[in-house]
């Protein structure tokens, strides 16, 4: 299964959209500054998750 997810920065209010197999592991990468596109807006919280059968659908 693949997950489509939306994150929201608790500091700036910006949104980030992504897809992954493991949302919690990916959130940890975002919140530890290991994702270049989100490291300036830490911390992030998950606001939406939807699961799909394949990556293309997610």
C-alpha positions in Angstrom: 0.0 0.0 0.0 1.1 3.6 -0.7 -0.1 6.6 1.2 -0.9 10.1 0.0 -0.3 12.6 2.8 -0.5 16.3 3.6 1.6 17.9 6.3 1.2 21.3 7.8 4.0 23.4 9.3 3.2 24.3 12.9 5.4 27.5 12.6 4.6 28.9 9.1 1.3 27.3 8.3 2.7 26.0 5.0 1.5 22.7 3.5 3.5 19.9 2.0 2.0 17.0 -0.1 3.8 13.7 -0.6 3.4 10.0 -1.0 5.2 7.1 0.8 4.7 3.6 2.0 5.4 4.5 5.7 4.0 7.9 6.7 5.3 7.9 10.2 8.9 7.1 9.1 8.6 9.8 6.4 7.2 12.3 9.0 10.3 11.6 11.2 12.6 12.5 8.2 10.7 15.7 7.6 10.8 16.7 11.3 14.6 15.9 11.7 15.5 18.2 8.7 16.4 15.4 6.4 14.0 16.5 3.6 15.5 19.5 1.8 12.2 21.0 0.8 10.7 21.0 4.3 13.6 21.6 6.7 13.1 25.4 6.9 9.5 25.0 8.2 9.9 22.6 11.1 8.0 21.1 12.9 5.4 19.4 10.7 2.2 17.6 11.6 0.1 15.2 9.5 -3.3 16.6 8.7 -4.4 14.0 6.1 -3.6 10.5 5.0 -5.2 8.4 2.3 -4.1 4.8 1.3 -3.9 3.5 -2.3 -3.0 0.2 -3.9 -0.1 1.6 -5.9 2.2 4.6 -6.1 0.7 5.9 -9.3 -2.8 6.1 -7.7 -1.3 7.8 -4.5 
